């Protein structure tokens, strides 16, 4: 069951947030494939997920 709806910052595709969604959760946009992070729940806010970088043993 979806409780709140937000839009992808890249393509504007509506994205519903399920009732169990948590801050920091990573979502995938069905419209453009962008990886998005839940930044806030009330009001709902999403942004681009941080890129995972290789540390090459550093």
BAMIRO-199066 format. One record per residue: x, y, z of N, C-alpha, C in turn; residue number from 1. Coordinates in steps of 0.1 Angstrom, whole numbers, always signed. Each point is the difference from the previous one (the first is absolute). Example, Ala and Ser with C-alpha at 12.3 -4.5 7.8 and 13.67 -1.06 7.14 Angstrom:
<sites>
[[+132, -57, +78], [-9, +12, +0], [+9, +12, +0], 1]
[[-4, +11, -7], [+9, +11, +0], [-8, +11, +8], 2]
</sites>
This chain:
<sites>
[[+8, -12, +0], [-8, +12, +0], [+9, +12, +0], 1]
[[-3, +10, -10], [+8, +12, +0], [-7, +11, +7], 2]
[[+8, +8, +8], [-6, +10, +8], [+3, +14, -6], 3]
[[+12, +3, -5], [+3, +13, -5], [+6, -2, -14], 4]
[[-1, +11, -8], [+5, +0, -13], [+10, +11, -2], 5]
[[+11, -2, -7], [+10, +10, -3], [+4, -2, -14], 6]
[[+8, +10, -6], [+4, -1, -14], [+15, -1, +0], 7]
[[+5, -8, -10], [+14, -1, -3], [+6, +13, -3], 8]
[[+11, +4, +6], [+6, +13, -4], [+6, +1, -14], 9]
[[+2, -11, -6], [+5, -1, -14], [-11, +1, -11], 10]
[[-9, -9, +1], [-10, -1, -10], [-14, +3, +3], 11]
[[-3, +3, +13], [-13, +4, +5], [-10, -12, +1], 12]
[[+4, -12, -1], [-8, -12, +1], [-5, -1, +14], 13]
[[-13, -1, +2], [-6, -2, +14], [+5, -13, +6], 14]
[[+4, +1, +13], [+5, -12, +7], [-8, +0, +13], 15]
[[-6, -11, +3], [-7, -2, +13], [+9, -5, +10], 16]
[[-2, +5, +12], [+8, -6, +12], [-9, -9, +8], 17]
[[+5, -12, +1], [-8, -10, +8], [+0, +4, +15], 18]
[[-10, -6, +7], [-2, +4, +14], [+12, -3, +9], 19]
[[+9, -10, -4], [+11, -4, +8], [+13, +7, -4], 20]
[[+0, +10, -9], [+12, +6, -5], [+7, +8, +11], 21]
[[+13, -1, +0], [+9, +6, +10], [+9, +10, -6], 22]
[[+4, +10, +8], [+10, +10, -4], [+13, -7, -3], 23]
[[+6, +3, -12], [+13, -6, -4], [-2, -12, -9], 24]
[[-13, -4, -2], [-3, -11, -9], [+3, +4, -14], 25]
[[+6, -9, -8], [+3, +3, -14], [-12, -6, -9], 26]
[[-5, +9, -9], [-11, -4, -9], [+6, +1, -14], 27]
[[-7, -7, -10], [+3, +0, -14], [-11, +6, -7], 28]
[[+3, +11, -9], [-11, +6, -8], [-3, -9, -11], 29]
[[-13, -3, -2], [-4, -8, -11], [+0, +7, -13], 30]
[[+0, +13, +0], [+0, +8, -12], [+14, +2, -7], 31]
[[+10, +3, +9], [+13, +3, -6], [+11, -9, +6], 32]
[[-3, -8, +10], [+10, -9, +6], [+9, +6, +10], 33]
[[-2, +13, +4], [+8, +7, +9], [-1, -7, +14], 34]
[[+11, +0, +7], [+0, -5, +14], [-3, +12, +9], 35]
[[-10, -1, +9], [-5, +11, +8], [+1, -4, +15], 36]
[[+2, +9, +8], [+1, -2, +15], [-11, +8, +6], 37]
[[-7, -7, +10], [-11, +7, +7], [+7, +9, +11], 38]
[[-2, +13, -1], [+6, +10, +8], [-9, +4, +12], 39]
[[-13, -1, -2], [-10, +4, +11], [-13, -7, -3], 40]
[[-8, -2, +10], [-13, -6, -1], [-12, +9, +1], 41]
[[+2, +11, +8], [-11, +9, +2], [+4, +14, -1], 42]
[[-1, +7, -11], [-6, -5, -13], [+10, -9, -7], 43]
[[-4, -8, -9], [+9, -10, -6], [+10, +8, -9], 44]
[[+12, -4, +0], [+11, +6, -8], [+10, -10, -4], 45]
[[+4, +0, -13], [+10, -9, -5], [+11, +8, -7], 46]
[[+11, -6, -1], [+11, +6, -8], [+9, -11, -6], 47]
[[+10, +4, -7], [+9, -10, -6], [+7, -8, +10], 48]
[[+1, -13, -1], [+8, -8, +9], [+14, +2, -2], 49]
[[+8, +0, +11], [+14, +2, -1], [+7, -11, -8], 50]
[[+10, +4, -8], [+7, -10, -8], [+10, -8, +9], 51]
[[+0, -13, -2], [+10, -8, +7], [+13, +0, -7], 52]
[[+10, +4, +7], [+14, +1, -7], [+9, -11, +5], 53]
[[+8, -5, -8], [+10, -10, +3], [+11, +6, +9], 54]
[[+5, -7, +10], [+11, +5, +8], [+13, -6, -4], 55]
[[+0, -10, -8], [+12, -7, -5], [+10, -3, +11], 56]
[[-5, -4, +12], [+8, -4, +11], [+6, +11, +8], 57]
[[-5, +12, -2], [+6, +11, +7], [-6, +1, +14], 58]
</sites>
